[in-house]
Amino acid sequence: MSDLEITHQSVRDYIAAKKRGDEKATQRIIDEAKARFATRKTDGSEMAQLIHASMHVRLGEGE
């Protein structure tokens, strides 16, 4: 991925799931982050990092 600093465990989990091709897990992680953001339990940095990861990590690309 690019030089974005990953500061959220959910983003690290998302990247790992996406690399192994686990679409169900990636969607669950996104849904959970969206729910946290909607209830203001997180700032926008988690979502920004997830969006960045979704654009730079290919599904099933491996570790």
C-alpha positions in Angstrom: 0.0 0.0 0.0 1.1 3.6 -0.1 2.7 5.5 2.7 -0.5 6.2 4.7 0.1 5.5 8.4 -2.4 2.9 9.6 -3.5 3.8 13.1 -6.7 1.7 13.5 -6.7 -2.1 14.1 -9.9 -2.3 12.0 -7.9 -1.0 9.0 -5.1 -3.6 9.6 -7.8 -6.3 9.8 -9.5 -5.0 6.7 -6.2 -5.1 4.7 -5.4 -8.6 5.9 -9.0 -9.8 5.0 -8.9 -8.2 1.6 -5.5 -9.6 0.8 -6.7 -13.1 1.6 -9.9 -12.6 -0.5 -12.4 -12.6 2.4 -15.2 -10.4 1.1 -17.5 -11.2 4.0 -14.9 -10.0 6.5 -14.1 -6.9 4.6 -17.8 -5.9 4.4 -18.3 -6.7 8.1 -15.4 -4.4 9.0 -16.7 -1.6 6.8 -20.2 -1.9 8.3 -18.9 -1.8 11.8 -16.8 1.3 11.1 -19.7 3.0 9.4 -21.9 2.3 12.5 -19.2 3.7 14.8 -18.9 6.8 12.6 -22.7 7.3 12.4 -22.9 7.3 16.2 -19.8 9.5 16.6 -17.8 6.8 18.4 -14.9 7.5 16.1 -13.6 10.4 14.1 -13.3 10.4 10.3 -9.7 9.0 10.3 -10.8 5.4 10.5 -13.1 5.8 7.5 -10.5 7.7 5.6 -8.0 5.0 6.1 -10.5 2.3 5.1 -11.3 4.2 1.9 -7.6 4.5 1.1 -7.1 0.8 1.8 -10.0 -0.1 -0.4 -8.5 1.8 -3.3 -4.9 0.5 -2.9 -5.3 -3.2 -1.8 -6.5 -5.7 -4.4 -8.9 -8.5 -3.3 -6.9 -11.7 -3.0 -3.5 -10.2 -3.7 -2.0 -12.2 -0.8 0.5 -11.0 1.8 
